[in-house]
Amino acid sequence: MAAEAAGGNVLTELLNEFSLSNEHAYEFFGIPLPHGPGMHLLGIDFSINKAVVVVWLATIIVAGLILYTARAKELVPTSRLRNAIEALVQFIKMDIVDPNMGHEGKKWLPFIGVIFFFVLFNNLLGLIPGSNSPTANINFTATMAIIVFATFVLMGMIKQGPFGYVKNLAPSGLPTWLYFILYPIEIVSQLAKPLSLALRLFANLLAGHIVVGALLGLIILFGSWAVAPFPFLFAIIMDAFEIFVAFIQAYIFAILSAVYIGVAMHPD
């Protein structure tokens, strides 16, 4: 019975960790509930929870790093932090923006750079014990994907014109009957781009957190100090691997965003 109760408590804590329950978020930060269980307007939940606070922190950190690096007076920065940020920005320019967006990529560097750093710090802040990972929530990743989707569709229509953008979804010079097959496929392909962005980031981050949570839950479930070191050790290894995943997923999200925008602007 004790093991079953412990298992139930572990499951409850895991569910609370990955949910957006407003009550738990306010309780965690010691914030009084503003209007009952949360703040709602026109049927939309605007309540503050752990995920929202982490997004705010990531925004402040990214904005702070950008301002700190931009205000450097010396041509060659002496600060290790500035050197690290400039190295990452140079990496984004040389390996993500330039190869995928061509000569117009320079003006897109701030947009792609902010996407990279914003996703990266949301990933990293989500690894802090007791925190919440926004990128392990489909609502956050879907919002980011929709922003990228709206951007590349809008830029494609600006560069090619609305009619030209739709026309260039399929190659020219094909038999007329073939377009009735190709255009539905291409439309589905366009809609699949934001879906893949959202699901890839969400699934990778959530899977890692669940594995770490499950490994730590085994310690409580078995209730034995003899067994505890093994899941704890594997949890530490998995958490260290998640740091690597945080960088990789930020890179993948940024490079796919650059590819989609570049293709929309230059269909050739």
C-alpha positions as CSV (number, residue, x, y, z in Angstrom):
1,M,0.0,0.0,0.0
2,A,2.9,2.4,0.8
3,A,4.5,1.7,-2.5
4,E,1.2,2.3,-4.3
5,A,0.7,5.6,-2.4
6,A,4.2,6.7,-3.2
7,G,3.7,5.8,-6.9
8,G,0.5,7.8,-7.0
9,N,2.2,10.8,-5.4
10,V,5.0,10.6,-8.0
11,L,2.6,10.4,-10.9
12,T,0.6,13.4,-9.4
13,E,3.8,15.5,-9.2
14,L,4.8,14.6,-12.7
15,L,1.4,15.6,-14.1
16,N,1.4,18.8,-12.1
17,E,4.9,19.6,-13.4
18,F,4.0,19.3,-17.1
19,S,0.5,20.8,-16.8
20,L,-0.4,24.5,-16.9
21,S,-2.5,24.3,-13.8
22,N,-2.8,27.9,-12.5
23,E,-3.4,26.9,-8.9
24,H,0.0,25.0,-8.8
25,A,1.8,27.9,-10.5
26,Y,0.5,30.5,-8.1
27,E,1.2,28.2,-5.2
28,F,4.8,27.6,-6.5
29,F,5.6,31.4,-6.7
30,G,3.5,32.3,-3.6
31,I,1.3,34.6,-5.7
32,P,-2.3,35.1,-4.5
33,L,-4.9,34.1,-7.0
34,P,-6.3,37.3,-8.7
35,H,-9.8,36.1,-9.7
36,G,-10.6,32.6,-8.4
37,P,-8.6,30.0,-10.3
38,G,-7.2,32.4,-12.9
39,M,-7.6,35.4,-15.2
40,H,-9.9,35.0,-18.1
41,L,-11.0,37.4,-20.8
42,L,-13.4,36.6,-23.7
43,G,-13.0,32.9,-22.9
44,I,-9.1,33.1,-23.1
45,D,-7.0,32.2,-20.1
46,F,-4.5,34.9,-19.3
47,S,-3.4,33.5,-16.0
48,I,0.2,33.7,-15.0
49,N,1.9,30.3,-14.5
50,K,5.4,28.9,-14.3
51,A,5.7,28.6,-18.1
52,V,4.7,32.2,-18.6
53,V,7.3,33.4,-15.9
54,V,10.0,31.3,-17.6
55,V,9.1,32.9,-21.0
56,W,9.4,36.3,-19.4
57,L,12.8,35.4,-17.9
58,A,14.0,34.2,-21.2
59,T,12.9,37.4,-22.9
60,I,14.7,39.5,-20.3
61,I,17.9,37.5,-20.6
62,V,17.9,37.6,-24.4
63,A,17.2,41.3,-24.5
64,G,19.9,41.9,-21.8
65,L,22.5,39.9,-23.6
66,I,21.8,41.8,-26.9
67,L,22.0,45.2,-25.3
68,Y,25.2,44.2,-23.3
69,T,26.9,42.9,-26.4
70,A,25.8,45.8,-28.6
71,R,27.1,48.5,-26.2
72,A,30.7,47.2,-26.3
73,K,33.0,50.2,-27.0
74,E,36.1,48.2,-28.0
75,L,36.4,46.8,-31.5
76,V,37.7,43.5,-30.1
77,P,35.7,42.6,-27.0
78,T,37.7,41.7,-23.9
79,S,34.7,40.2,-22.1
80,R,34.4,36.4,-22.3
81,L,30.6,36.7,-22.4
82,R,30.7,39.2,-25.3
83,N,33.1,37.0,-27.1
84,A,30.8,34.0,-26.6
85,I,27.7,35.9,-27.8
86,E,29.6,37.3,-30.8
87,A,30.8,33.8,-31.7
88,L,27.3,32.5,-31.6
89,V,26.0,35.4,-33.7
90,Q,28.8,34.8,-36.3
91,F,27.9,31.1,-36.3
92,I,24.2,32.0,-37.0
93,K,25.2,34.3,-39.8
94,M,27.8,32.0,-41.5
95,D,26.1,28.7,-41.0
96,I,22.4,29.4,-40.9
97,V,21.5,32.7,-42.5
98,D,23.9,33.2,-45.4
99,P,23.7,29.6,-46.9
100,N,19.9,29.6,-46.8
101,M,18.8,33.2,-47.4
102,G,21.4,34.5,-49.8
103,H,22.5,38.1,-50.2
104,E,19.3,39.3,-48.4
105,G,20.1,37.3,-45.3
106,K,21.9,40.1,-43.6
107,K,18.7,42.0,-42.8
108,W,17.2,38.7,-41.5
109,L,20.0,38.0,-39.1
110,P,18.3,39.8,-36.1
111,F,15.1,37.8,-36.6
112,I,16.8,34.4,-37.0
113,G,19.2,35.3,-34.2
114,V,16.5,36.2,-31.8
115,I,14.6,32.9,-32.6
116,F,17.8,30.9,-31.9
117,F,18.6,32.6,-28.5
118,F,14.9,32.8,-27.4
119,V,14.4,29.1,-28.0
120,L,17.7,28.2,-26.5
121,F,17.2,30.0,-23.2
122,N,13.6,28.7,-22.9
123,N,15.1,25.2,-23.3
124,L,17.9,25.8,-20.8
125,L,15.7,27.5,-18.2
126,G,13.3,24.5,-18.4
127,L,16.1,22.3,-17.1
128,I,16.3,24.1,-13.8
129,P,14.8,21.9,-11.1
130,G,11.3,23.2,-10.1
131,S,11.1,25.3,-13.2
132,N,8.8,24.7,-16.2
133,S,9.9,24.2,-19.8
134,P,7.8,26.3,-22.2
135,T,9.3,24.5,-25.2
136,A,7.9,21.2,-23.8
137,N,4.4,22.7,-24.2
138,I,2.7,22.4,-27.5
139,N,1.0,25.8,-27.0
140,F,4.3,27.6,-27.0
141,T,6.0,25.7,-29.8
142,A,2.8,26.1,-32.0
143,T,2.8,29.9,-31.4
144,M,6.5,30.1,-32.4
145,A,5.8,27.9,-35.5
146,I,2.8,30.1,-36.5
147,I,4.9,33.2,-36.3
148,V,7.5,31.7,-38.6
149,F,4.7,30.4,-40.9
150,A,3.1,33.8,-41.2
151,T,6.5,35.4,-41.8
152,F,7.5,33.2,-44.7
153,V,4.1,33.3,-46.3
154,L,3.9,37.1,-46.0
155,M,7.5,37.5,-47.4
156,G,6.8,35.2,-50.2
157,M,3.7,37.2,-51.2
158,I,5.6,40.5,-50.9
159,K,8.5,39.2,-53.1
160,Q,6.5,37.3,-55.7
161,G,3.0,38.9,-55.3
162,P,0.0,36.9,-54.0
163,F,-0.7,35.3,-57.4
164,G,2.9,34.6,-58.1
165,Y,3.5,33.0,-54.7
166,V,0.6,30.6,-55.2
167,K,1.6,29.9,-58.9
168,N,5.2,29.1,-57.9
169,L,4.1,26.4,-55.5
170,A,4.2,24.0,-58.4
171,P,6.7,24.1,-61.3
172,S,5.6,25.6,-64.6
173,G,5.4,23.8,-67.9
174,L,3.5,20.7,-66.7
175,P,0.3,19.3,-68.2
176,T,-2.8,21.0,-66.8
177,W,-4.3,17.9,-65.3
178,L,-1.1,17.4,-63.2
179,Y,-1.7,20.7,-61.3
180,F,-4.9,19.3,-59.8
181,I,-2.7,16.8,-58.1
182,L,0.3,19.0,-57.3
183,Y,-1.4,22.0,-55.8
184,P,-3.2,20.1,-53.1
185,I,0.0,18.3,-52.2
186,E,1.9,21.6,-52.1
187,I,-0.7,23.3,-49.9
188,V,-0.5,20.4,-47.5
189,S,3.3,20.7,-47.6
190,Q,3.0,24.4,-46.7
191,L,0.8,23.6,-43.7
192,A,3.1,20.7,-42.7
193,K,6.0,23.1,-42.2
194,P,4.8,24.9,-39.1
195,L,3.4,21.6,-37.8
196,S,6.8,19.9,-38.1
197,L,8.5,22.9,-36.4
198,A,6.0,22.8,-33.4
199,L,6.0,19.0,-33.0
200,R,9.8,18.5,-33.3
201,L,10.7,21.0,-30.6
202,F,7.8,20.0,-28.3
203,A,8.4,16.3,-28.6
204,N,12.1,16.4,-28.1
205,L,12.0,18.6,-25.0
206,L,9.0,16.9,-23.4
207,A,10.5,13.4,-23.9
208,G,13.7,14.4,-22.2
209,H,11.9,15.9,-19.2
210,I,9.6,12.8,-18.8
211,V,12.6,10.5,-18.8
212,V,14.4,12.5,-16.1
213,G,11.2,12.8,-14.1
214,A,10.5,9.1,-14.4
215,L,14.0,8.2,-13.3
216,L,13.8,10.4,-10.2
217,G,10.3,9.0,-9.6
218,L,11.8,5.5,-9.4
219,I,13.7,6.5,-6.3
220,I,10.5,7.3,-4.5
221,L,8.6,4.4,-6.0
222,F,11.1,1.8,-4.8
223,G,11.7,3.6,-1.5
224,S,15.2,2.0,-1.1
225,W,18.5,3.7,-0.6
226,A,20.2,0.7,-2.2
227,V,18.4,1.3,-5.5
228,A,18.4,5.2,-5.4
229,P,22.0,5.8,-6.7
230,F,21.3,4.1,-10.1
231,P,18.3,6.1,-11.3
232,F,19.8,9.2,-9.8
233,L,23.0,8.7,-11.8
234,F,21.1,8.0,-15.0
235,A,19.0,11.1,-14.3
236,I,22.1,13.3,-14.1
237,I,23.5,11.8,-17.3
238,M,20.1,12.4,-19.1
239,D,19.9,16.0,-17.7
240,A,23.4,16.7,-19.1
241,F,22.4,15.2,-22.4
242,E,19.4,17.6,-22.4
243,I,21.7,20.6,-22.4
244,F,23.1,19.3,-25.7
245,V,19.6,18.8,-27.0
246,A,18.7,22.3,-25.9
247,F,21.3,23.7,-28.3
248,I,20.6,21.3,-31.1
249,Q,16.8,22.0,-31.1
250,A,17.4,25.8,-31.0
251,Y,19.8,25.3,-34.0
252,I,17.2,23.1,-35.9
253,F,14.4,25.6,-35.3
254,A,16.5,28.5,-36.4
255,I,17.9,26.8,-39.6
256,L,14.5,25.5,-40.7
257,S,13.0,29.0,-40.2
258,A,15.8,30.4,-42.4
259,V,15.2,27.8,-45.0
260,Y,11.5,28.3,-45.2
261,I,11.8,32.1,-45.4
262,G,14.6,31.8,-48.0
263,V,12.6,29.5,-50.2
264,A,9.6,31.7,-50.0
265,M,11.6,34.8,-51.1
266,H,13.6,32.9,-53.8
267,P,11.5,30.1,-55.3
268,D,14.1,29.4,-57.9
